[in-house]
Amino acid sequence: MNTDVRIEEVALGDPRLKLFAELPWRLYRNDPCWTPPLRGDLLGSRALGLKGLLTPAHPYHGDAEVTHFMAWKDEVLVGRVSAAVNRLFNEHYGSQIGSFGFFETIEDYDVASALLDAARDWVKARGMTVLRGPGEYSNSTHERQGILIDGFEFPPTVELTHNFPYYGEFVERYGFSKAMDYHAYIMELQTPIHPALKMLGDRAKRRHNITTRKVNLKELRSEVRLIAKLFNEAWAENWGFMPLLDEEADAVADTLRPVIDPGLMRFAYVDGEPAAVLGALPDPNHALRPRWKWYGDSDIVRVARLMRMRRHIPLIRLMFFGVPPRFRRIGLDGLLFNEVKGYAQQHGYQQCEASMLLEDNYRIIGSSEFMGGHRYKTWRIYDLPLM
């Protein structure tokens, strides 16, 4: 370890986590693409009704042990990382995987290696045999995660990460190897709906007792829990899947409530039973991207800008699409996408990003390409065996 780098451990609930959360604002000062979550998403905000992920009140901490490390050089904060053991994840998979996350560093490999040493040693001391990351705390499917390795010139959409190109180089130099890639596909929305897509949707309705509806904002908590139920059934066999708990679903609902456009979230029912969900959101990052102006980029300023712009956002992110196995191959995917694209066209949306798509989910990647999408971003998850 480079003796010029001092590592400081910061426990959950420590006031110094404000420094931990604020570091990226300095590192990315000149990056026009970088877009952080609201500070309240991390530190909590009573005014915005947010339970911060870095606070003990967040439901994540009911099933995980976490800590945080900050790197100092010449008394300047130059990097950060978290380490976590998610008990629920390891029980689900029968694994002994520890995680690193919130990884940020200046362009100095000594800083990166010192941080990764700290995370490695912490999870190894708790009996873990693999260190995986980066994520926020870990890498379950509904967390911000991955190192961006392609598409640096494009800003991230909501809930996705952006980083410097050297992050992947540092992690691989340390000894990590690829565990999985996630892709993002971009598609134009004002192009005509493919005739085959309409035909598939019409045929599905003729052959099955199918009804569809948009999300009901007045019952958002229960709607989000229905989404979680369908998500859990549909994604159960996917790599890295973790069931989305009701409490976590509620936290997601609180975060995304201000920007939801009901017409972009649709359910399909077969014989009255929930059978599929497609959920897209106007990308709030379009409005939340820092402006670096004299009046600042506080949560209040950014949220006010989002409220003003939220019905004039040209880009949507397709965040989740789920069809439980027993309802697949009857055309529900084409039917829901057809309805959402038609709505998006009528309301002026220009582009849709489908992400994060597992590299081995050939069915959804094929569907994205059939709908006119092309790959434009890739994130990578890494593993390090612990000897």
C-alpha positions as CSV (number, residue, x, y, z in Angstrom):
1,M,0.0,0.0,0.0
2,N,1.3,3.5,-0.8
3,T,2.1,5.2,2.4
4,D,1.0,8.6,0.9
5,V,-2.6,7.4,0.9
6,R,-4.5,7.3,4.2
7,I,-7.6,5.2,4.4
8,E,-10.3,6.2,6.9
9,E,-13.2,3.8,7.8
10,V,-16.6,5.4,8.3
11,A,-19.5,3.5,9.7
12,L,-23.2,3.7,8.8
13,G,-24.7,6.6,10.6
14,D,-21.5,8.6,10.9
15,P,-21.9,12.3,10.0
16,R,-18.7,12.1,7.8
17,L,-20.9,10.2,5.2
18,K,-21.8,13.7,4.0
19,L,-18.2,14.1,2.8
20,F,-18.5,10.6,1.3
21,A,-21.6,11.5,-0.6
22,E,-20.3,14.9,-1.8
23,L,-16.9,13.7,-3.2
24,P,-18.2,13.0,-6.8
25,W,-19.4,16.6,-7.1
26,R,-15.8,17.7,-7.0
27,L,-14.4,14.8,-9.1
28,Y,-16.8,15.3,-12.0
29,R,-16.9,19.1,-12.0
30,N,-15.9,19.3,-15.7
31,D,-17.7,16.3,-17.0
32,P,-20.8,17.4,-18.9
33,C,-22.4,13.9,-18.8
34,W,-22.2,13.1,-15.1
35,T,-25.6,13.2,-13.4
36,P,-25.8,12.3,-9.7
37,P,-28.9,11.1,-7.8
38,L,-30.4,13.7,-5.5
39,R,-28.5,14.1,-2.3
40,G,-31.6,13.0,-0.5
41,D,-31.5,9.7,-2.2
42,L,-28.3,9.0,-0.3
43,L,-28.5,11.1,2.8
44,G,-32.2,11.3,3.3
45,S,-34.6,14.2,3.0
46,R,-37.5,14.9,5.2
47,A,-38.7,17.7,2.9
48,L,-38.7,15.3,-0.1
49,G,-39.8,12.2,1.8
50,L,-36.7,10.2,1.0
51,K,-35.0,7.5,3.1
52,G,-31.4,7.9,2.1
53,L,-29.5,4.7,1.2
54,L,-26.5,5.9,3.3
55,T,-28.7,6.1,6.4
56,P,-29.7,3.4,8.9
57,A,-33.4,4.1,8.1
58,H,-33.1,2.6,4.6
59,P,-34.7,-0.9,4.3
60,Y,-31.5,-2.2,2.6
61,H,-29.8,-2.3,6.0
62,G,-32.2,-4.8,7.5
63,D,-30.5,-7.6,5.7
64,A,-26.9,-6.4,5.2
65,E,-23.8,-5.3,7.0
66,V,-22.0,-2.3,5.5
67,T,-19.1,0.0,6.0
68,H,-17.4,2.8,4.1
69,F,-13.8,3.9,3.4
70,M,-12.5,7.3,2.3
71,A,-9.0,7.8,0.9
72,W,-7.0,10.9,1.8
73,K,-3.8,12.2,0.2
74,D,-2.1,15.3,1.5
75,E,-5.2,15.9,3.6
76,V,-7.4,16.0,0.5
77,L,-10.2,13.6,0.0
78,V,-9.3,11.7,-3.2
79,G,-11.5,8.5,-3.2
80,R,-14.2,6.4,-1.6
81,V,-15.6,2.9,-1.6
82,S,-18.1,0.9,0.4
83,A,-18.0,-2.7,1.4
84,A,-21.0,-4.8,2.1
85,V,-22.2,-8.3,2.9
86,N,-25.8,-8.8,1.8
87,R,-27.0,-11.7,3.9
88,L,-30.3,-12.0,1.9
89,F,-28.3,-12.3,-1.3
90,N,-26.0,-14.9,0.0
91,E,-28.8,-17.0,1.5
92,H,-30.7,-16.8,-1.8
93,Y,-27.7,-18.1,-3.8
94,G,-26.0,-20.2,-1.1
95,S,-22.9,-18.0,-1.8
96,Q,-20.2,-16.1,0.1
97,I,-20.0,-13.0,-1.9
98,G,-19.0,-9.6,-0.5
99,S,-19.5,-6.4,-2.5
100,F,-17.7,-3.2,-3.1
101,G,-19.6,-0.1,-4.3
102,F,-19.8,3.7,-4.4
103,F,-16.4,3.5,-6.0
104,E,-14.8,6.8,-6.9
105,T,-11.2,7.8,-7.3
106,I,-8.9,10.4,-8.8
107,E,-6.7,9.2,-11.6
108,D,-4.2,7.6,-9.3
109,Y,-3.9,3.8,-9.2
110,D,-2.3,3.9,-5.7
111,V,-5.6,5.5,-4.4
112,A,-7.7,2.9,-6.2
113,S,-5.7,0.0,-4.9
114,A,-5.7,1.2,-1.3
115,L,-9.5,1.5,-1.4
116,L,-9.9,-1.9,-3.0
117,D,-7.5,-3.4,-0.4
118,A,-9.7,-2.0,2.4
119,A,-12.9,-3.4,0.9
120,R,-11.3,-6.8,0.1
121,D,-9.9,-7.2,3.6
122,W,-13.2,-6.2,5.2
123,V,-15.3,-8.7,3.4
124,K,-12.6,-11.4,3.7
125,A,-12.6,-11.0,7.4
126,R,-16.3,-11.8,7.3
127,G,-15.7,-15.2,5.6
128,M,-16.5,-14.1,2.0
129,T,-14.8,-15.9,-0.8
130,V,-15.5,-13.5,-3.7
131,L,-15.5,-9.7,-3.9
132,R,-18.0,-8.4,-6.5
133,G,-18.7,-5.0,-7.8
134,P,-19.1,-2.2,-8.2
135,G,-22.7,-1.3,-7.3
136,E,-24.1,1.0,-4.8
137,Y,-23.7,-1.4,-1.8
138,S,-24.1,-4.5,-3.9
139,N,-25.2,-5.8,-7.3
140,S,-28.7,-7.0,-7.1
141,T,-30.8,-6.2,-10.2
142,H,-32.6,-3.2,-8.8
143,E,-29.5,-1.2,-7.6
144,R,-27.4,1.3,-9.4
145,Q,-24.4,-0.7,-10.5
146,G,-21.6,-1.4,-12.9
147,I,-18.6,0.3,-14.3
148,L,-19.3,2.0,-17.6
149,I,-16.9,0.7,-20.2
150,D,-18.4,2.0,-23.4
151,G,-20.6,5.0,-24.2
152,F,-18.8,7.6,-22.1
153,E,-20.0,10.4,-24.5
154,F,-23.6,9.9,-23.5
155,P,-25.2,11.1,-20.2
156,P,-26.6,8.4,-18.0
157,T,-30.4,8.0,-17.7
158,V,-32.2,7.7,-14.3
159,E,-30.7,5.2,-11.9
160,L,-27.7,4.4,-14.0
161,T,-24.0,5.1,-13.5
162,H,-21.4,7.2,-15.2
163,N,-17.6,7.1,-14.5
164,F,-14.2,8.0,-15.9
165,P,-12.7,5.5,-18.5
166,Y,-9.8,4.7,-16.2
167,Y,-12.1,3.0,-13.6
168,G,-12.3,-0.2,-15.6
169,E,-8.5,-0.2,-16.2
170,F,-7.8,0.2,-12.5
171,V,-10.1,-2.5,-11.4
172,E,-8.7,-5.0,-14.0
173,R,-5.2,-4.0,-13.1
174,Y,-6.0,-4.9,-9.5
175,G,-6.9,-8.4,-10.6
176,F,-10.7,-8.4,-11.1
177,S,-12.2,-10.2,-14.0
178,K,-15.5,-9.8,-15.8
179,A,-18.5,-11.4,-14.2
180,M,-21.3,-9.9,-16.4
181,D,-22.0,-7.1,-18.8
182,Y,-25.2,-5.0,-19.1
183,H,-26.1,-3.2,-22.2
184,A,-28.3,-0.2,-23.1
185,Y,-30.1,0.1,-26.4
186,I,-31.5,3.4,-27.8
187,M,-34.4,3.5,-30.2
188,E,-36.3,6.3,-32.0
189,L,-40.0,6.7,-31.0
190,Q,-41.3,8.8,-33.8
191,T,-40.7,6.2,-36.4
192,P,-43.8,4.2,-37.6
193,I,-44.8,1.2,-35.4
194,H,-43.6,-1.9,-37.1
195,P,-46.6,-3.6,-38.9
196,A,-45.5,-7.0,-37.4
197,L,-45.6,-5.6,-33.9
198,K,-49.2,-4.4,-34.4
199,M,-50.1,-7.8,-36.0
200,L,-48.7,-9.7,-33.0
201,G,-50.6,-7.5,-30.5
202,D,-53.9,-7.8,-32.4
203,R,-53.4,-11.6,-32.7
204,A,-52.7,-11.9,-28.9
205,K,-55.9,-10.1,-28.1
206,R,-57.9,-12.3,-30.5
207,R,-56.5,-15.6,-29.1
208,H,-56.5,-14.8,-25.4
209,N,-58.7,-12.9,-22.9
210,I,-56.3,-10.0,-22.6
211,T,-56.9,-6.6,-21.1
212,T,-54.4,-3.8,-20.5
213,R,-54.4,-0.7,-18.4
214,K,-52.1,2.1,-17.3
215,V,-50.7,2.6,-13.8
216,N,-53.0,4.3,-11.3
217,L,-51.1,7.1,-9.6
218,K,-53.7,7.4,-6.8
219,E,-52.8,3.8,-5.7
220,L,-49.1,4.1,-6.4
221,R,-47.9,2.1,-3.4
222,S,-50.1,-0.9,-4.3
223,E,-49.2,-0.5,-8.0
224,V,-45.5,-0.6,-7.3
225,R,-45.9,-3.7,-5.2
226,L,-47.8,-5.4,-8.1
227,I,-44.9,-4.4,-10.3
228,A,-42.5,-5.9,-7.8
229,K,-44.5,-9.2,-7.7
230,L,-44.4,-9.5,-11.5
231,F,-40.7,-8.4,-11.6
232,N,-39.8,-11.1,-9.1
233,E,-41.7,-13.8,-11.0
234,A,-40.3,-12.7,-14.4
235,W,-36.6,-12.2,-13.4
236,A,-36.2,-15.1,-11.0
237,E,-33.9,-17.0,-13.3
238,N,-31.7,-14.1,-14.3
239,W,-28.1,-13.6,-13.3
240,G,-27.8,-11.5,-10.1
241,F,-31.5,-11.4,-9.4
242,M,-32.7,-10.6,-6.0
243,P,-36.4,-10.4,-5.0
244,L,-37.5,-6.8,-4.7
245,L,-39.0,-6.5,-1.2
246,D,-42.1,-4.4,-0.6
247,E,-40.2,-2.0,1.6
248,E,-37.6,-1.5,-1.2
249,A,-40.4,-1.1,-3.7
250,D,-41.9,1.6,-1.6
251,A,-38.6,3.5,-1.5
252,V,-38.4,3.3,-5.3
253,A,-41.9,4.6,-5.5
254,D,-41.0,7.6,-3.3
255,T,-38.0,8.4,-5.5
256,L,-39.7,8.2,-8.9
257,R,-43.2,9.5,-8.0
258,P,-42.5,13.1,-9.2
259,V,-41.7,12.1,-12.8
260,I,-44.1,9.1,-13.5
261,D,-46.2,9.5,-16.6
262,P,-49.0,6.9,-16.2
263,G,-49.3,6.3,-19.9
264,L,-45.8,4.9,-20.1
265,M,-46.4,2.2,-17.5
266,R,-48.8,-0.5,-18.5
267,F,-50.1,-3.8,-17.1
268,A,-51.5,-6.7,-19.1
269,Y,-54.0,-9.2,-17.7
270,V,-54.9,-12.7,-19.0
271,D,-58.3,-13.9,-17.8
272,G,-58.1,-11.2,-15.1
273,E,-54.8,-12.3,-13.7
274,P,-51.8,-9.9,-13.8
275,A,-49.5,-11.3,-16.6
276,A,-47.0,-8.6,-17.7
277,V,-45.8,-5.1,-16.9
278,L,-43.9,-2.6,-19.0
279,G,-42.6,0.4,-17.2
280,A,-40.9,3.4,-18.8
281,L,-40.2,6.8,-17.3
282,P,-39.5,10.3,-18.7
283,D,-35.8,10.5,-17.9
284,P,-35.5,12.9,-14.9
285,N,-31.7,13.2,-15.4
286,H,-32.6,15.4,-18.4
287,A,-33.6,18.0,-15.8
288,L,-31.5,17.0,-12.9
289,R,-28.1,17.2,-14.6
290,P,-26.0,19.8,-12.7
291,R,-25.9,23.3,-14.2
292,W,-23.0,24.5,-12.2
293,K,-24.5,28.0,-11.9
294,W,-24.1,30.6,-9.2
295,Y,-27.5,29.6,-7.6
296,G,-26.2,26.1,-7.0
297,D,-27.5,22.6,-7.6
298,S,-29.2,21.8,-4.3
299,D,-31.9,19.2,-4.3
300,I,-34.6,21.9,-4.0
301,V,-33.3,23.7,-7.1
302,R,-32.9,20.5,-9.1
303,V,-36.4,19.2,-8.1
304,A,-38.0,22.6,-9.0
305,R,-36.3,22.4,-12.4
306,L,-37.6,18.8,-12.8
307,M,-41.2,19.9,-11.9
308,R,-41.0,22.6,-14.5
309,M,-39.6,20.4,-17.3
310,R,-41.1,17.0,-16.5
311,R,-43.7,17.0,-19.3
312,H,-41.2,18.3,-21.8
313,I,-38.6,15.6,-21.5
314,P,-37.8,14.0,-24.9
315,L,-36.1,10.8,-23.6
316,I,-37.7,7.9,-21.7
317,R,-36.0,5.0,-20.1
318,L,-37.6,1.5,-20.3
319,M,-36.7,0.5,-16.8
320,F,-38.5,-2.8,-16.3
321,F,-40.3,-5.3,-18.5
322,G,-41.5,-8.5,-17.0
323,V,-43.6,-11.4,-18.2
324,P,-43.8,-14.4,-15.8
325,P,-42.8,-17.7,-17.6
326,R,-46.3,-19.1,-17.8
327,F,-47.5,-16.0,-19.8
328,R,-44.6,-15.9,-22.3
329,R,-44.8,-16.4,-26.1
330,I,-48.4,-15.2,-26.4
331,G,-47.5,-11.7,-27.6
332,L,-47.8,-9.6,-24.4
333,D,-44.4,-8.0,-25.0
334,G,-45.4,-6.7,-28.5
335,L,-48.8,-5.7,-27.3
336,L,-47.5,-3.5,-24.4
337,F,-44.7,-2.0,-26.4
338,N,-47.1,-1.1,-29.2
339,E,-49.4,0.7,-26.7
340,V,-46.6,2.5,-25.0
341,K,-44.9,3.6,-28.2
342,G,-48.2,4.9,-29.5
343,Y,-48.7,6.9,-26.4
344,A,-45.1,8.2,-26.5
345,Q,-45.6,9.4,-30.1
346,Q,-48.8,11.2,-29.2
347,H,-47.1,13.0,-26.3
348,G,-43.9,14.1,-28.1
349,Y,-41.3,11.7,-26.7
350,Q,-38.5,11.3,-29.1
351,Q,-36.2,8.4,-27.9
352,C,-36.4,5.4,-25.6
353,E,-33.5,3.7,-23.9
354,A,-33.9,0.1,-22.9
355,S,-31.5,-0.8,-20.1
356,M,-29.9,-2.5,-18.2
357,L,-30.1,-5.6,-20.4
358,L,-28.1,-8.7,-19.4
359,E,-25.7,-9.7,-22.2
360,D,-27.0,-13.2,-22.1
361,N,-30.7,-12.2,-22.2
362,Y,-30.9,-12.8,-25.9
363,R,-34.7,-12.7,-26.0
364,I,-34.9,-9.1,-24.7
365,I,-31.9,-8.0,-26.7
366,G,-33.5,-9.5,-29.9
367,S,-36.7,-7.7,-29.1
368,S,-34.9,-4.4,-28.6
369,E,-33.2,-4.8,-32.0
370,F,-36.5,-5.8,-33.6
371,M,-38.0,-2.5,-32.3
372,G,-35.2,-0.6,-34.0
373,G,-32.8,-0.2,-31.1
374,H,-29.0,-0.3,-31.3
375,R,-26.5,-0.8,-28.5
376,Y,-24.8,2.4,-27.3
377,K,-23.6,1.7,-23.8
378,T,-22.1,-1.2,-21.8
379,W,-21.5,-1.6,-18.0
380,R,-19.4,-4.3,-16.4
381,I,-19.6,-6.2,-13.1
382,Y,-16.4,-7.7,-11.8
383,D,-15.4,-10.5,-9.5
384,L,-12.2,-11.1,-7.5
385,P,-11.6,-14.5,-5.9
386,L,-10.4,-14.1,-2.3
387,M,-7.6,-16.6,-1.5
